Amino acid sequence: MKTYFWTDSSTVLTWITRREQWSVFVANRISETRKLTTSEDWLHISTDQNPADILSRGCGPKQLQKCKWWQGPAWLQNPKEQWPKSAVNIDEKEVEIEKRKSVISANNTELESISLQLARRFSRFSKMVRVMTWVLRFQPKSKDFRQYTELTNEELLRALKIIFRVVQKECYSNEETRKNLRGLQVFEDEEGILRLKSRLINEEESKYFISPIILPSKHLAIRRFIAQEHMIKKRLHWLLGRVLELFPGKDGIIRLVKLRTEKGNVLRPIQRLYPLELKPNYEQVVSENRKGPEVVTEYPELNTDSNKTVPVTSSGQEIKPVKRLDL
């Protein structure tokens, strides 16, 4: 027995008959429909003759017993050639809405695959930049003209900007994702990177300082970048601390230490620590003071007398007294 399906929606009928790339929701419904039926099985019925709309418009029990909701229109009993053919008015704008959503979704997926795949594959941001640099170098070159020299700073900077630009396009590609930037003076520079227009007007500073790049903090690639910046922090900004407790591993080798810093007690791997650079004479003074019950809270006074030795670091710089932490 041949089965036919009817719909009063010209848009749905267009989705079923046309072979286009629709949005995810529509594409899943259409794919399931095509597995069970064919496009030739679907026909259009006008709204006034559609029995399925009787209950949705409201119908009493007595009226329902005598209406066409039970058996459908009377002309269904006639041969197919005698069925009425209603005019199908297709709203192309409504149809194209779902098609455009599909295109935008595909573009976002492509951008996401570039940045997130690099971030998931490499745990260090510097490695991501170097890989991107090699890709950019080999891409325009043929096999006979490849360069095997070291990467230049210009190439690394170009790859870094491309990663930032891709992340920005992924996270700030439409109005919905740009709502977090409302109220900020955002502009796009000559390289296509979004920057923040600050109030700094000192011409001696670089544009990277005056107009910083806008980056999403929750993106995996940017988290890798932030972690790297913290790792290469200048020694002048390293946090000072005192070892309180050692935690050796099963092999007896110390793996973890407990430190007391100005921000409180923290646990750090032993590989992340660096001893304070002191000359032997200064270390001896500190060790002698530590023999007592009190904790050393100040550097010993520096004597400017030429006959006495002034504490210096291993690089020869004079150690000046600073305000020590109350540890």
C-alpha positions as CSV (number, residue, x, y, z in Angstrom):
1,M,0.0,0.0,0.0
2,K,1.4,3.4,-1.0
3,T,1.7,5.9,1.8
4,Y,1.5,9.7,1.4
5,F,2.4,12.5,3.8
6,W,0.8,15.9,3.9
7,T,2.0,19.2,5.4
8,D,0.5,22.7,5.2
9,S,4.0,24.3,5.7
10,S,5.6,25.2,2.4
11,T,8.9,25.9,4.2
12,V,9.1,22.3,5.6
13,L,8.2,20.9,2.2
14,T,11.1,22.9,0.7
15,W,13.5,21.6,3.3
16,I,12.5,18.1,2.4
17,T,12.7,18.4,-1.3
18,R,15.8,20.5,-1.6
19,R,19.3,19.1,-1.1
20,E,20.9,21.9,0.8
21,Q,23.0,22.2,4.0
22,W,20.6,23.3,6.6
23,S,21.2,24.1,10.3
24,V,21.9,21.3,12.7
25,F,18.4,20.9,14.1
26,V,16.7,21.1,10.7
27,A,19.3,18.8,9.1
28,N,18.8,16.1,11.7
29,R,15.0,16.2,11.3
30,I,15.2,16.1,7.5
31,S,17.8,13.3,7.6
32,E,15.5,11.2,9.8
33,T,12.5,11.9,7.5
34,R,14.4,11.0,4.3
35,K,15.5,7.7,5.8
36,L,11.8,6.6,6.3
37,T,10.3,8.4,3.3
38,T,11.1,9.9,-0.1
39,S,10.5,13.5,-1.2
40,E,7.9,12.3,-3.7
41,D,5.8,11.0,-0.8
42,W,5.3,14.5,0.6
43,L,2.5,16.7,-0.7
44,H,1.1,20.1,0.2
45,I,-2.3,20.7,1.7
46,S,-3.9,24.1,2.4
47,T,-4.5,25.1,5.9
48,D,-8.3,25.2,5.7
49,Q,-8.4,21.6,4.5
50,N,-5.8,20.3,7.0
51,P,-7.7,18.1,9.5
52,A,-4.7,18.2,12.0
53,D,-5.4,21.8,12.7
54,I,-8.9,21.3,14.0
55,L,-7.9,20.4,17.5
56,S,-5.2,23.0,17.7
57,R,-7.8,25.7,16.7
58,G,-10.3,24.4,19.3
59,C,-13.1,21.9,18.8
60,G,-15.9,20.7,21.1
61,P,-16.7,17.0,21.7
62,K,-19.9,17.0,19.7
63,Q,-18.3,18.8,16.8
64,L,-15.3,16.5,16.9
65,Q,-17.6,13.4,16.4
66,K,-18.8,14.7,13.1
67,C,-15.7,16.5,11.7
68,K,-13.2,15.3,9.2
69,W,-10.5,14.8,11.8
70,W,-11.3,11.1,11.9
71,Q,-11.1,10.3,8.2
72,G,-9.6,13.4,6.6
73,P,-10.9,15.3,3.6
74,A,-13.5,13.6,1.5
75,W,-11.4,13.9,-1.7
76,L,-8.9,11.4,-0.3
77,Q,-11.2,8.6,-1.4
78,N,-10.8,9.7,-5.0
79,P,-7.9,8.6,-7.2
80,K,-4.6,10.5,-6.9
81,E,-5.2,12.2,-10.2
82,Q,-8.3,13.9,-8.8
83,W,-6.7,15.2,-5.7
84,P,-6.7,19.0,-5.6
85,K,-3.4,20.7,-6.1
86,S,-2.9,23.7,-3.9
87,A,-0.6,26.6,-4.8
88,V,2.7,26.4,-2.9
89,N,4.0,29.9,-1.9
90,I,7.5,29.5,-0.8
91,D,9.0,32.1,1.6
92,E,12.6,32.1,0.4
93,K,13.7,34.4,3.3
94,E,12.4,31.9,5.9
95,V,14.1,29.0,4.0
96,E,17.4,30.9,3.7
97,I,17.5,31.7,7.4
98,E,18.3,28.1,8.3
99,K,20.8,27.9,5.4
100,R,22.8,30.9,6.6
101,K,22.9,29.5,10.1
102,S,24.6,26.4,8.7
103,V,27.2,28.5,6.9
104,I,28.1,30.5,10.0
105,S,28.3,27.3,12.1
106,A,30.6,25.7,9.6
107,N,32.9,28.7,9.6
108,N,33.0,28.7,13.4
109,T,33.8,25.0,13.4
110,E,36.7,25.6,11.0
111,L,38.2,28.4,13.1
112,E,37.7,26.4,16.3
113,S,39.5,23.4,14.8
114,I,42.6,25.5,14.1
115,S,43.1,27.1,17.5
116,L,41.8,24.4,19.8
117,Q,43.5,21.6,18.0
118,L,46.9,23.3,18.5
119,A,46.1,24.0,22.1
120,R,45.1,20.4,22.8
121,R,48.0,19.0,20.9
122,F,50.7,21.1,22.5
123,S,50.8,22.0,26.2
124,R,53.3,24.9,25.7
125,F,52.2,28.0,23.9
126,S,55.7,28.6,22.5
127,K,55.5,25.2,20.8
128,M,52.2,26.2,19.3
129,V,53.8,29.4,17.8
130,R,56.8,27.5,16.5
131,V,54.5,24.9,14.8
132,M,52.4,27.6,13.2
133,T,55.6,29.3,12.0
134,W,56.8,26.2,10.3
135,V,53.5,25.7,8.7
136,L,53.5,29.3,7.4
137,R,57.0,28.9,6.1
138,F,56.4,25.6,4.2
139,Q,53.0,26.5,2.9
140,P,54.0,28.8,0.0
141,K,57.1,26.9,-0.8
142,S,57.5,24.0,-3.1
143,K,59.5,20.9,-2.1
144,D,62.5,22.1,-4.1
145,F,62.8,25.5,-2.4
146,R,62.2,24.8,1.3
147,Q,64.2,26.7,3.9
148,Y,65.8,24.8,6.7
149,T,67.3,27.7,8.5
150,E,66.3,28.8,12.1
151,L,63.0,30.6,12.5
152,T,63.4,34.4,12.7
153,N,61.7,36.7,15.1
154,E,59.6,38.2,12.4
155,E,58.2,34.8,11.5
156,L,57.5,33.9,15.1
157,L,55.7,37.3,15.6
158,R,53.7,36.8,12.5
159,A,52.5,33.3,13.7
160,L,51.7,34.7,17.1
161,K,49.5,37.4,15.5
162,I,47.7,34.8,13.4
163,I,46.9,32.7,16.4
164,F,45.5,35.8,18.2
165,R,43.5,36.8,15.1
166,V,42.0,33.3,14.7
167,V,41.1,33.1,18.4
168,Q,39.4,36.5,18.2
169,K,37.4,35.5,15.1
170,E,36.2,32.4,16.9
171,C,35.2,34.1,20.1
172,Y,34.0,37.5,18.7
173,S,32.6,36.6,15.3
174,N,29.0,37.9,15.9
175,E,26.9,40.2,18.0
176,E,26.0,37.5,20.5
177,T,29.7,36.9,21.4
178,R,30.6,40.6,21.2
179,K,28.2,41.6,23.9
180,N,31.0,41.3,26.5
181,L,32.9,44.1,24.7
182,R,30.1,46.6,24.9
183,G,31.1,49.8,26.6
184,L,34.8,49.4,25.5
185,Q,36.4,51.3,22.7
186,V,37.4,48.4,20.5
187,F,39.0,48.9,17.1
188,E,40.6,46.7,14.5
189,D,44.2,47.5,13.5
190,E,45.8,47.2,10.1
191,E,46.6,43.5,10.7
192,G,43.0,42.6,11.5
193,I,43.5,42.2,15.3
194,L,41.0,43.7,17.8
195,R,42.6,46.1,20.2
196,L,41.4,48.3,23.1
197,K,41.7,52.0,22.8
198,S,43.1,53.1,26.1
199,R,43.6,56.6,27.5
200,L,47.4,56.5,27.3
201,I,48.7,59.0,24.9
202,N,52.5,58.8,25.5
203,E,54.0,58.6,22.1
204,E,57.2,57.0,23.4
205,E,55.4,53.9,24.4
206,S,54.7,51.2,21.7
207,K,51.2,50.5,20.4
208,Y,51.3,47.1,22.1
209,F,51.3,49.0,25.4
210,I,49.0,51.8,24.5
211,S,46.4,49.6,22.7
212,P,46.5,46.1,24.2
213,I,45.1,43.1,22.3
214,I,41.8,41.8,23.4
215,L,41.9,38.1,24.2
216,P,39.3,35.7,25.8
217,S,40.7,34.5,29.1
218,K,38.7,31.2,29.0
219,H,40.0,30.0,25.6
220,L,42.4,27.1,26.0
221,A,45.1,28.6,23.7
222,I,45.0,31.9,25.7
223,R,45.3,29.9,29.0
224,R,48.4,28.3,27.6
225,F,49.7,31.8,26.7
226,I,49.1,33.1,30.2
227,A,50.8,30.1,31.9
228,Q,53.8,30.7,29.7
229,E,54.0,34.3,30.6
230,H,53.9,33.4,34.3
231,M,56.7,30.9,33.8
232,I,59.1,33.4,32.2
233,K,58.5,36.2,34.7
234,K,61.6,38.2,35.4
235,R,63.5,37.2,38.5
236,L,63.0,40.7,40.0
237,H,59.3,39.7,40.3
238,W,59.8,36.3,41.7
239,L,57.9,35.6,45.0
240,L,60.2,35.2,48.0
241,G,59.4,32.5,50.5
242,R,60.8,30.2,53.2
243,V,60.7,26.5,53.2
244,L,58.6,25.1,56.0
245,E,58.3,21.4,55.2
246,L,59.7,18.9,52.7
247,F,57.7,16.1,51.2
248,P,59.9,13.2,49.8
249,G,58.6,10.7,47.3
250,K,58.6,6.9,47.7
251,D,62.2,6.8,46.5
252,G,63.2,9.2,49.2
253,I,63.9,12.1,46.8
254,I,62.2,15.4,47.7
255,R,59.5,16.1,45.2
256,L,57.3,18.7,47.0
257,V,57.9,21.5,49.5
258,K,55.7,23.7,51.6
259,L,56.5,27.4,51.5
260,R,55.5,30.4,53.5
261,T,55.2,33.6,51.4
262,E,53.5,37.0,51.8
263,K,50.4,35.5,50.2
264,G,50.2,32.5,52.7
265,N,51.4,29.0,52.7
266,V,51.7,27.2,49.3
267,L,52.8,23.9,47.9
268,R,55.3,23.9,45.0
269,P,57.3,21.2,43.2
270,I,61.0,21.3,44.1
271,Q,61.8,22.0,40.4
272,R,59.9,25.3,40.6
273,L,62.2,26.7,43.3
274,Y,65.4,28.7,43.0
275,P,67.7,29.4,45.9
276,L,68.5,33.0,46.8
277,E,71.9,34.0,45.4
278,L,74.1,35.0,48.4
279,K,77.9,35.1,48.9
280,P,79.4,32.6,51.4
281,N,80.1,35.4,54.0
282,Y,76.5,36.5,53.9
283,E,75.1,33.0,54.1
284,Q,77.3,32.5,57.2
285,V,75.8,35.5,58.9
286,V,72.3,34.3,58.1
287,S,73.0,30.8,59.3
288,E,74.5,32.1,62.6
289,N,71.4,34.2,63.3
290,R,69.1,31.2,62.6
291,K,70.7,29.2,65.4
292,G,68.7,31.2,67.9
293,P,64.9,30.8,68.5
294,E,64.1,34.0,66.7
295,V,63.6,34.2,62.9
296,V,65.8,36.5,60.9
297,T,63.6,39.3,59.6
298,E,66.2,41.8,58.4
299,Y,69.4,41.8,56.4
300,P,72.5,42.6,58.5
301,E,73.6,46.2,58.2
302,L,75.8,47.0,55.3
303,N,78.9,48.8,56.3
304,T,80.3,51.2,53.8
305,D,83.8,51.0,55.3
306,S,86.3,49.9,52.7
307,N,87.9,47.5,55.1
308,K,84.8,45.4,55.4
309,T,83.3,43.2,52.7
310,V,79.9,44.3,51.2
311,P,77.6,41.4,50.4
312,V,77.2,41.0,46.6
313,T,75.4,38.5,44.4
314,S,77.2,35.9,42.2
315,S,77.0,38.4,39.3
316,G,78.8,41.1,41.4
317,Q,75.9,43.3,42.2
318,E,75.7,44.9,45.6
319,I,72.9,43.6,47.9
320,K,71.0,46.5,49.1
321,P,68.8,46.3,52.3
322,V,65.2,45.9,51.5
323,K,62.0,45.6,53.5
324,R,61.8,41.9,54.4
325,L,58.6,40.0,54.7
326,D,57.4,39.3,58.2
327,L,57.9,35.5,57.9
